[in-house]
Amino acid sequence: MKKEIRFYFLWSLVVSNLFYQEYWGLNALLIAVFTTGIFGYRFFFRRTEEEQPIGAAKKTSWFIAATIWLITAAGVFLGNGWLPVFLYLVSLIYFVSLQNKDYISLPLGIAQGFQSFATGTFRFFADRAAGLKETSGERSSKLIRQILQIAIGFIICIVFLKLYQYADDDFYELTEFLNLDWISWGFVAYYIIIAWFLYGIYFFKPSDQINQTEAALKNDVQINYKDRIQSFFGAEGEMKLARITLAVLCLMLLLFLSLDVRFIIREFGIQRPVAVYSEAVHQGINSLILSLVMVIILISYFFRGSLNSEEHTAIKKMALFWLFLNCILVITTGLKNYDYIMNFGYTYKRLGVLFYLFLCGLGLMFSIYKIQQSKSIWFLLRRTSLSFLAAFSIVSLFNWNSIIAEYNLSHVKKERLDLYYLYELGADTYPYLMNYHLENKISTTPLFFMLTDQIQTTRTSLQMRQTAATWRSLNLRDQQLLAKLQTYNFMHENQLTDRQLSQHQILQP
C-alpha cells in the first residue's frame, strides 16, 4: 500500500502539471493514455491469491470501456467542445467502475464510479490516519517529531528573513537570492486539491449494494416467471392480449409504411418547399420515437416470462415481424431525410435525424436479439446504453460545423443557401464562408463585413489563448482554424465600425 500511495501522489502530480492553468486539449488525451496503462497493469497483473482468474467477459468489458474513454479523449484533443468533455468524464467514471474486476452495466457503473469518487474525498483522510496507526508507535512518533522540527524551524527562519529584509534595504539586496519566488504556491494548492479530489478515482472502492443490484438483474428470462399482472389475466389471457396487440400494431405500421413508400416512389427527388420536406421527415421521426418506446415497453412486457417458451413461437414471430417493419420505417425515414439533405443541405437537425435513425436501428437489432435469445429488459438496457455511449463518442471526433459548411457551400444551390445559418454555427465556418464570398466576388453584403470583423476578432482571441497556454492545451481544431484565418490579410487590422464598412477592403488569401 505504501508504494501504491506514493505512485498515486506521483500520478496526481502528473495530472496537476498537465491541467494547471491550462485548457482542455492534448492533456486530456495524455492523462487517458497514462491512466489506462496504470489501471491496465493493476487490472491484469496485480492479483491477490484469493482472487479468481479474470474471465473473458470481464476482460472484454474492460477493453471496451478503455477504448471508449480513449476515443472521447481523442475527441477532446481534436475538438474540445462541451460534448467531448462531457463524454470524457462520463466514460472515465464508467471505466473506473470496472477496476474491481466485476462486470457492471453502464447505468449502474456510472453510479458505482460516482459513489467511489464522492466517498474518496472522505476516505482520503481516513486512510491516511489508518496508515499512521499501522506504523509502530515509536517510529510514528519519531517521524512526526522530525517533520514538525523541520517545518517549525523553516517557518521561523523565513519569517525573520522577511522581517529583516523589510527593515533594511542593504540586507534585502544582500539576501535577495534567498526567496521562494521559484515556488508556485498556486500550483501547490492545485496539486493538494487534485490529490484529495481524485483519491476515489484512483483507489476505487465498490458499493456492495450496487454490486448486489447488478447481480440480481439477470440477462436471461425465466420461463416460469409469474407476477401479479399475469396472475390477474392468466397465461391464456395474456397470450391473447399479446396476439391482438401485435396484430393491430403490425397492421397500423403496414398502412403507415405503404404511405411512406408511395411518397418515396412518387416524390423522391422532386423539388418542393422546405416546409413540405420538414413535415414529411418529422412525421416519420415522431412515429419512430413512439415505436421505439413501444418496442422497449411492449416487448419487455410480453416477453418477460412464459411467452418465451417454445409453445408460443407464433407470437414471437409476430413480434419479430413488427420489429422488422420498424426497421423498414427507419429506412424509409432515412430516405426522406436524405432527399431533404440533397436539396437543402446539412443542418444539425437533419444530421440529428440521421444519428437518431442509427440509434433506432441499434435498439431494434438488440430487441430482435432479445426475443430470439429470450433475454430480459436488463440485457436490452445494458447493451443499448453502452452502444449509444460508443456511438456518441465516435460522433464527437468530427468537426460538424466545418462539415456542414463545406458540404452546403459545395452542393446546395445558391438560391437555397442559408448563409446566415452557417455564420451562426461559429468560427469554424468563417474560412468557408469567406472563401465563398471571394470566389463569387461578393464584397458589399452585411454578412461579408460581419465576417471580416469576426475573423479578426477570432484570430486575435486564438493567438492570445495560445500565448496564455502551453503545449498541454494543444487543440487540433483551434490550430487548424488559426492557420486558416492567418491566410487572410486585411487592410484594416481593427474591428469595423458602421462608418468604416463602405471603405473596408480585403485581399484574397
C-alpha positions as MATLAB code, in Angstrom:
seq = 'MKKEIRFYFLWSLVVSNLFYQEYWGLNALLIAVFTTGIFGYRFFFRRTEEEQPIGAAKKTSWFIAATIWLITAAGVFLGNGWLPVFLYLVSLIYFVSLQNKDYISLPLGIAQGFQSFATGTFRFFADRAAGLKETSGERSSKLIRQILQIAIGFIICIVFLKLYQYADDDFYELTEFLNLDWISWGFVAYYIIIAWFLYGIYFFKPSDQINQTEAALKNDVQINYKDRIQSFFGAEGEMKLARITLAVLCLMLLLFLSLDVRFIIREFGIQRPVAVYSEAVHQGINSLILSLVMVIILISYFFRGSLNSEEHTAIKKMALFWLFLNCILVITTGLKNYDYIMNFGYTYKRLGVLFYLFLCGLGLMFSIYKIQQSKSIWFLLRRTSLSFLAAFSIVSLFNWNSIIAEYNLSHVKKERLDLYYLYELGADTYPYLMNYHLENKISTTPLFFMLTDQIQTTRTSLQMRQTAATWRSLNLRDQQLLAKLQTYNFMHENQLTDRQLSQHQILQP';
ca = [
       0.000    0.000    0.000;
       2.906    2.357    0.719;
       4.248    2.004   -2.820;
       0.728    2.404   -4.166;
       0.119    5.669   -2.310;
       3.463    7.027   -3.451;
       2.602    6.193   -7.036;
      -0.792    7.835   -6.551;
       0.809   11.099   -5.448;
       3.084   10.883   -8.483;
       0.053   10.301  -10.737;
      -1.697   13.275   -9.117;
       1.402   15.367   -9.770;
       1.298   14.456  -13.471;
      -2.416   15.325  -13.672;
      -1.826   18.636  -11.899;
       1.106   19.521  -14.140;
      -0.899   18.846  -17.297;
      -4.048   20.737  -16.246;
      -2.825   23.616  -14.067;
      -3.772   26.910  -15.762;
      -4.446   25.059  -18.998;
      -7.400   24.416  -21.291;
      -8.804   21.040  -22.276;
      -6.770   19.582  -25.124;
      -3.779   17.302  -25.509;
      -3.538   16.996  -21.711;
      -6.811   15.051  -21.584;
      -5.513   12.537  -24.135;
      -2.168   12.114  -22.340;
      -3.906   11.546  -18.997;
      -6.220    8.950  -20.586;
      -3.310    7.024  -22.126;
      -1.202    7.227  -18.949;
      -4.069    6.235  -16.641;
      -5.234    3.412  -18.898;
      -1.745    1.940  -18.752;
      -1.636    2.150  -14.947;
      -5.106    0.713  -14.476;
      -4.399   -1.986  -17.056;
      -1.345   -3.132  -15.133;
      -3.296   -3.206  -11.874;
      -6.234   -4.991  -13.519;
      -4.359   -7.763  -15.346;
      -1.103   -8.285  -13.469;
      -1.789   -7.425   -9.825;
      -3.960  -10.101   -8.262;
      -4.082  -11.459   -4.748;
      -4.095  -15.176   -4.027;
      -7.781  -15.062   -3.076;
      -8.892  -13.528   -6.396;
     -10.163  -15.753   -9.163;
      -8.658  -15.543  -12.680;
     -10.235  -12.804  -14.782;
     -12.782  -14.198  -17.206;
     -13.017  -13.351  -20.899;
     -16.232  -11.350  -20.418;
     -14.636   -9.137  -17.761;
     -11.564   -8.570  -19.926;
     -13.752   -7.668  -22.895;
     -15.816   -5.178  -20.891;
     -12.628   -3.581  -19.553;
     -11.169   -3.174  -23.054;
     -14.456   -1.749  -24.366;
     -14.634    0.830  -21.565;
     -10.961    1.752  -22.021;
     -11.423    2.127  -25.785;
     -14.469    4.375  -25.357;
     -12.590    6.570  -22.889;
      -9.598    6.858  -25.230;
     -11.932    7.768  -28.113;
     -13.528   10.539  -26.067;
     -10.042   11.724  -25.058;
      -9.127   11.927  -28.739;
     -12.348   13.871  -29.266;
     -11.268   16.416  -26.623;
      -7.878   16.783  -28.326;
      -9.434   17.136  -31.769;
     -12.413   19.323  -30.944;
     -12.574   20.482  -27.318;
     -16.305   21.143  -27.289;
     -18.700   20.628  -24.410;
     -19.873   17.256  -25.784;
     -16.397   15.600  -25.941;
     -15.554   16.866  -22.444;
     -18.871   15.614  -21.049;
     -18.423   12.199  -22.702;
     -14.826   12.122  -21.462;
     -15.950   12.481  -17.844;
     -18.842   10.013  -18.204;
     -16.653    7.349  -19.828;
     -13.969    7.937  -17.179;
     -16.464    7.291  -14.378;
     -17.648    4.104  -16.092;
     -14.069    2.954  -16.772;
     -13.216    3.438  -13.097;
     -16.201    1.295  -12.052;
     -14.671   -1.731  -13.816;
     -11.499   -1.699  -11.751;
     -12.912   -4.084   -9.146;
     -12.784   -6.822  -11.817;
     -16.537   -7.352  -11.792;
     -18.739   -6.754  -14.810;
     -21.187   -3.899  -14.355;
     -23.569   -2.208  -16.777;
     -23.209    1.406  -17.850;
     -26.071    2.888  -15.776;
     -25.044    1.167  -12.537;
     -21.375    1.541  -13.447;
     -21.739    5.324  -13.522;
     -23.471    5.169  -10.135;
     -20.711    2.892   -8.833;
     -17.909    5.104  -10.085;
     -19.539    8.286   -8.848;
     -20.076    6.911   -5.342;
     -16.408    5.848   -5.183;
     -15.388    9.324   -6.348;
     -17.640   11.009   -3.769;
     -16.644    8.799   -0.845;
     -12.998    9.122   -1.828;
     -12.941   12.694   -0.535;
     -13.648   11.269    2.931;
     -11.561    8.108    2.591;
      -8.512   10.213    1.753;
      -8.247   11.408    5.361;
      -9.469    8.162    6.919;
      -6.923    6.040    5.031;
      -4.078    8.406    5.863;
      -4.983    8.283    9.555;
      -5.225    4.496    9.433;
      -1.839    4.342    7.745;
      -0.234    6.228   10.609;
      -1.824    3.878   13.149;
      -0.458    0.826   11.337;
       3.058    2.164   11.828;
       4.698    1.220   15.088;
       4.141    3.770   17.840;
       7.804    4.734   18.385;
       8.554    5.004   14.672;
       5.410    7.033   14.018;
       6.152    9.438   16.872;
       9.731    9.878   15.717;
       8.609   10.632   12.147;
       6.048   13.195   13.320;
       8.650   14.879   15.573;
      11.137   15.147   12.709;
       8.530   16.650   10.364;
       7.422   19.184   12.981;
      11.001   20.136   13.842;
      11.885   20.819   10.208;
       8.615   22.629    9.433;
       8.672   24.857   12.537;
      12.331   25.751   12.127;
      11.840   26.528    8.434;
       8.826   28.772    9.082;
      10.606   30.697   11.855;
      13.643   31.319    9.663;
      11.502   32.518    6.746;
       9.534   34.899    8.999;
      12.677   36.530   10.422;
      14.301   36.685    6.996;
      11.340   38.631    5.614;
      11.277   40.956    8.645;
      14.969   41.789    8.257;
      14.592   42.287    4.508;
      11.776   44.767    5.017;
      13.734   46.556    7.758;
      16.970   47.145    5.811;
      17.376   47.660    2.048;
      21.048   46.723    2.113;
      20.229   43.462    3.856;
      17.499   42.847    1.238;
      19.958   43.335   -1.627;
      22.465   41.043    0.079;
      19.927   38.251    0.667;
      17.725   38.846   -2.359;
      18.664   35.441   -3.741;
      17.090   33.835   -0.660;
      13.462   33.865   -1.746;
      10.702   31.430   -2.538;
       9.614   33.022   -5.790;
      10.550   29.829   -7.601;
       7.739   28.059   -5.764;
       4.331   28.338   -7.411;
       2.017   28.393   -4.439;
      -0.964   28.299   -6.764;
       0.301   25.044   -8.246;
       0.972   23.622   -4.775;
      -2.606   24.382   -3.727;
      -3.927   22.974   -7.014;
      -1.904   19.777   -6.536;
      -3.185   19.294   -2.981;
      -6.783   19.722   -4.168;
      -6.301   17.292   -7.078;
      -4.648   14.696   -4.814;
      -7.613   14.942   -2.453;
     -10.279   15.200   -5.150;
      -9.201   12.217   -7.286;
      -8.499    9.778   -4.475;
     -11.723    7.868   -5.094;
     -10.921    7.615   -8.805;
      -7.520    6.006   -8.311;
      -8.389    3.923   -5.237;
     -11.730    2.581   -6.395;
     -13.988    1.152   -3.700;
     -17.181   -0.534   -4.918;
     -20.539   -0.413   -3.224;
     -21.761   -3.861   -2.213;
     -25.355   -2.727   -2.588;
     -24.824   -1.671   -6.208;
     -22.997   -4.935   -6.957;
     -25.866   -6.912   -5.475;
     -28.357   -4.940   -7.568;
     -26.318   -5.639  -10.698;
     -26.146   -9.344   -9.897;
     -29.898   -9.501   -9.252;
     -30.762   -8.024  -12.678;
     -30.325  -11.116  -14.844;
     -29.833  -11.074  -18.597;
     -31.864  -14.238  -19.169;
     -35.621  -14.569  -18.753;
     -37.111  -17.244  -16.530;
     -39.898  -19.007  -18.423;
     -41.725  -19.848  -15.200;
     -41.724  -16.217  -14.103;
     -45.109  -15.025  -12.854;
     -46.177  -11.681  -11.394;
     -49.446  -10.115  -10.242;
     -50.410   -8.921  -13.718;
     -50.023  -12.377  -15.207;
     -51.884  -13.890  -12.273;
     -54.740  -11.459  -12.893;
     -55.041  -12.019  -16.657;
     -53.876  -15.624  -16.647;
     -51.382  -17.108  -19.103;
     -54.026  -17.627  -21.806;
     -55.455  -14.135  -21.354;
     -52.052  -12.527  -21.610;
     -51.260  -14.575  -24.698;
     -54.481  -13.364  -26.386;
     -53.663   -9.767  -25.394;
     -50.215  -10.070  -26.922;
     -51.559  -11.635  -30.120;
     -54.243   -8.977  -30.638;
     -51.961   -6.051  -29.776;
     -49.123   -7.165  -32.019;
     -51.527   -7.893  -34.886;
     -53.051   -4.397  -34.670;
     -49.618   -2.756  -34.425;
     -48.419   -4.653  -37.482;
     -51.467   -3.567  -39.496;
     -51.084    0.063  -38.430;
     -47.404    0.106  -39.292;
     -48.037   -1.618  -42.650;
     -50.511    1.121  -43.537;
     -48.086    3.829  -42.473;
     -45.253    2.219  -44.462;
     -47.416    1.945  -47.574;
     -47.940    5.698  -47.460;
     -44.228    6.237  -46.890;
     -43.307    4.032  -49.846;
     -45.853    5.788  -52.058;
     -44.387    9.156  -51.072;
     -40.859    7.967  -51.893;
     -41.857    6.478  -55.271;
     -43.860    9.484  -56.414;
     -41.994   12.437  -54.928;
     -38.415   11.363  -54.203;
     -36.050   13.805  -55.917;
     -38.805   16.272  -56.799;
     -38.051   19.772  -55.574;
     -40.569   21.032  -53.042;
     -40.761   23.826  -50.442;
     -38.706   23.273  -47.316;
     -41.865   23.079  -45.182;
     -43.048   20.004  -47.116;
     -39.713   18.251  -46.587;
     -39.701   19.120  -42.912;
     -43.221   17.827  -42.339;
     -42.575   14.588  -44.215;
     -39.405   13.790  -42.274;
     -40.599   14.829  -38.841;
     -43.753   12.759  -39.119;
     -41.606    9.677  -39.524;
     -39.350   10.706  -36.657;
     -42.283   11.189  -34.311;
     -43.556    7.749  -35.252;
     -40.108    6.287  -34.695;
     -39.844    7.812  -31.234;
     -43.189    6.298  -30.281;
     -42.346    2.997  -31.959;
     -39.022    2.648  -30.151;
     -40.607    3.389  -26.784;
     -43.352    0.865  -27.529;
     -40.742   -1.680  -28.595;
     -38.963   -1.430  -25.241;
     -42.149   -1.421  -23.189;
     -44.264   -3.970  -25.078;
     -41.504   -6.395  -25.998;
     -40.174   -6.325  -22.453;
     -43.657   -6.738  -21.008;
     -44.965   -9.500  -23.255;
     -41.725  -11.493  -23.289;
     -40.817  -11.269  -19.619;
     -41.851  -14.843  -18.801;
     -43.868  -17.724  -20.231;
     -44.256  -16.268  -23.756;
     -40.554  -17.023  -24.310;
     -41.260  -20.772  -24.278;
     -41.220  -22.815  -27.486;
     -45.001  -23.212  -27.286;
     -45.503  -19.573  -28.311;
     -43.348  -19.364  -31.421;
     -46.222  -17.805  -33.395;
     -46.354  -14.782  -31.095;
     -42.586  -14.457  -31.205;
     -42.664  -14.485  -34.988;
     -45.365  -11.818  -34.957;
     -43.238   -9.646  -32.653;
     -40.202  -10.153  -34.877;
     -42.284   -9.150  -37.894;
     -43.351   -5.964  -36.104;
     -39.714   -5.167  -35.305;
     -38.805   -5.853  -38.929;
     -41.447   -3.324  -40.029;
     -39.904   -0.798  -37.644;
     -36.559   -1.402  -39.351;
     -38.196   -0.622  -42.709;
     -39.622    2.559  -41.158;
     -36.079    3.560  -40.220;
     -35.001    3.079  -43.839;
     -37.922    4.994  -45.395;
     -37.494    7.883  -42.970;
     -33.782    7.908  -43.743;
     -34.516    8.113  -47.473;
     -36.858   11.070  -46.974;
     -34.263   12.800  -44.833;
     -31.615   12.085  -47.496;
     -33.832   13.702  -50.121;
     -34.228   16.678  -47.782;
     -30.448   16.994  -47.425;
     -29.816   16.662  -51.162;
     -31.988   19.712  -51.801;
     -31.324   21.944  -48.807;
     -28.054   20.685  -47.350;
     -26.985   19.783  -43.837;
     -28.276   21.252  -40.602;
     -27.781   19.938  -37.106;
     -31.417   18.925  -37.016;
     -31.144   16.888  -40.228;
     -27.897   15.291  -39.099;
     -29.557   14.610  -35.770;
     -32.298   12.753  -37.611;
     -29.710   10.518  -39.284;
     -27.985    9.866  -35.980;
     -31.268    9.137  -34.256;
     -32.189    6.698  -37.025;
     -28.888    4.936  -36.473;
     -29.585    4.651  -32.735;
     -33.081    3.368  -33.542;
     -31.545    0.709  -35.745;
     -29.263   -0.385  -32.916;
     -32.170   -0.556  -30.498;
     -34.268   -2.594  -32.919;
     -31.429   -5.032  -33.608;
     -30.937   -5.649  -29.900;
     -34.706   -6.043  -29.479;
     -34.763   -8.725  -32.176;
     -31.871  -10.498  -30.488;
     -33.664  -10.210  -27.147;
     -36.716  -12.078  -28.463;
     -34.750  -14.723  -30.312;
     -32.497  -15.500  -27.349;
     -35.103  -14.938  -24.594;
     -33.255  -12.073  -22.933;
     -34.566   -9.672  -20.300;
     -35.133   -5.946  -20.392;
     -31.937   -5.508  -18.373;
     -29.999   -7.139  -21.177;
     -31.576   -4.645  -23.579;
     -30.717   -1.666  -21.376;
     -27.156   -2.875  -20.801;
     -26.394   -3.378  -24.483;
     -28.140   -0.293  -25.844;
     -26.737    2.106  -23.240;
     -23.150    1.041  -23.894;
     -23.703    1.076  -27.677;
     -25.200    4.553  -27.506;
     -22.236    5.843  -25.483;
     -19.827    4.374  -28.039;
     -21.815    5.963  -30.885;
     -21.791    9.391  -29.236;
     -18.057    9.041  -28.575;
     -17.312    8.386  -32.242;
     -19.558   11.264  -33.345;
     -17.664   13.635  -31.042;
     -14.470   13.095  -33.086;
     -15.737   15.157  -36.025;
     -15.949   18.903  -36.551;
     -19.572   19.065  -37.645;
     -19.586   22.842  -38.097;
     -16.935   22.524  -40.797;
     -18.624   19.506  -42.370;
     -21.954   21.345  -42.618;
     -20.403   24.496  -44.073;
     -18.183   22.692  -46.580;
     -20.992   20.451  -47.844;
     -23.647   23.150  -48.111;
     -21.414   25.638  -49.910;
     -20.316   22.967  -52.385;
     -23.567   21.069  -53.085;
     -26.544   23.319  -52.360;
     -27.864   25.730  -54.974;
     -27.177   29.389  -54.270;
     -30.824   30.345  -54.050;
     -31.337   27.736  -51.313;
     -28.236   28.524  -49.299;
     -28.791   29.850  -45.800;
     -25.517   31.694  -45.306;
     -26.597   33.275  -42.045;
     -27.281   29.833  -40.568;
     -23.724   28.813  -41.426;
     -22.392   32.032  -39.929;
     -24.254   31.405  -36.677;
     -22.606   27.993  -36.322;
     -19.431   29.704  -35.174;
     -15.838   30.402  -36.082;
     -15.234   27.040  -37.760;
     -17.387   28.150  -40.703;
     -15.741   31.557  -41.234;
     -12.989   30.382  -43.632;
     -15.511   28.511  -45.815;
     -17.861   31.490  -45.907;
     -15.066   33.949  -46.669;
     -13.727   31.771  -49.489;
     -17.253   31.516  -50.866;
     -17.561   35.321  -50.895;
     -14.162   35.747  -52.530;
     -14.784   33.126  -55.206;
     -18.118   34.693  -56.085;
     -16.737   38.261  -55.773;
     -19.233   39.249  -53.069;
     -17.914   42.164  -51.005;
     -20.798   44.514  -50.290;
     -23.224   42.458  -48.206;
     -23.622   42.922  -44.445;
     -22.581   39.296  -43.929;
     -19.272   39.959  -45.685;
     -18.420   42.806  -43.333;
     -19.537   40.753  -40.339;
     -17.171   38.021  -41.461;
     -14.192   40.346  -41.800;
     -14.840   41.651  -38.313;
     -15.306   38.224  -36.731;
     -12.285   36.715  -38.498;
     -10.020   39.367  -36.997;
     -11.599   39.058  -33.575;
     -11.405   35.238  -33.582;
      -7.833   35.253  -34.838;
      -6.762   37.625  -32.078;
      -8.591   35.542  -29.464;
      -6.932   32.312  -30.603;
      -3.495   33.946  -30.641;
      -3.995   35.257  -27.100;
      -5.133   31.826  -25.991;
      -2.042   30.222  -27.492;
       0.159   32.778  -25.736;
      -1.517   32.187  -22.371;
      -1.365   28.382  -22.575;
       1.333   25.805  -23.381;
       1.590   22.641  -25.447;
      -0.559   20.914  -22.820;
      -3.607   22.773  -24.120;
      -2.875   21.929  -27.743;
      -6.150   21.566  -29.599;
      -6.068   20.420  -33.201;
      -9.339   22.128  -34.103;
      -8.141   25.539  -32.907;
      -4.735   25.043  -34.521;
      -6.266   24.332  -37.910;
      -8.718   27.211  -37.582;
      -5.984   29.688  -36.664;
      -3.853   28.528  -39.602;
      -6.768   29.157  -41.982;
      -7.596   32.564  -40.512;
      -3.978   33.691  -40.746;
      -4.055   33.325  -44.525;
      -6.269   36.422  -44.808;
      -4.531   39.804  -44.994;
      -6.739   42.760  -44.083;
      -6.106   46.376  -44.925;
      -7.522   47.398  -41.538;
      -6.497   45.216  -38.593;
      -9.173   46.540  -36.288;
     -12.831   45.907  -35.686;
     -15.052   47.683  -38.151;
     -17.466   50.425  -37.270;
     -20.534   51.397  -39.239;
     -18.674   54.302  -40.852;
     -15.826   52.053  -41.986;
     -17.968   49.408  -43.652;
     -18.101   51.160  -47.035;
     -14.321   51.808  -47.013;
     -13.222   48.338  -45.865;
     -11.153   46.290  -48.324;
      -9.872   42.745  -48.196;
      -7.168   40.976  -50.180;
      -7.597   37.390  -51.311;
      -5.532   34.839  -49.411;
];
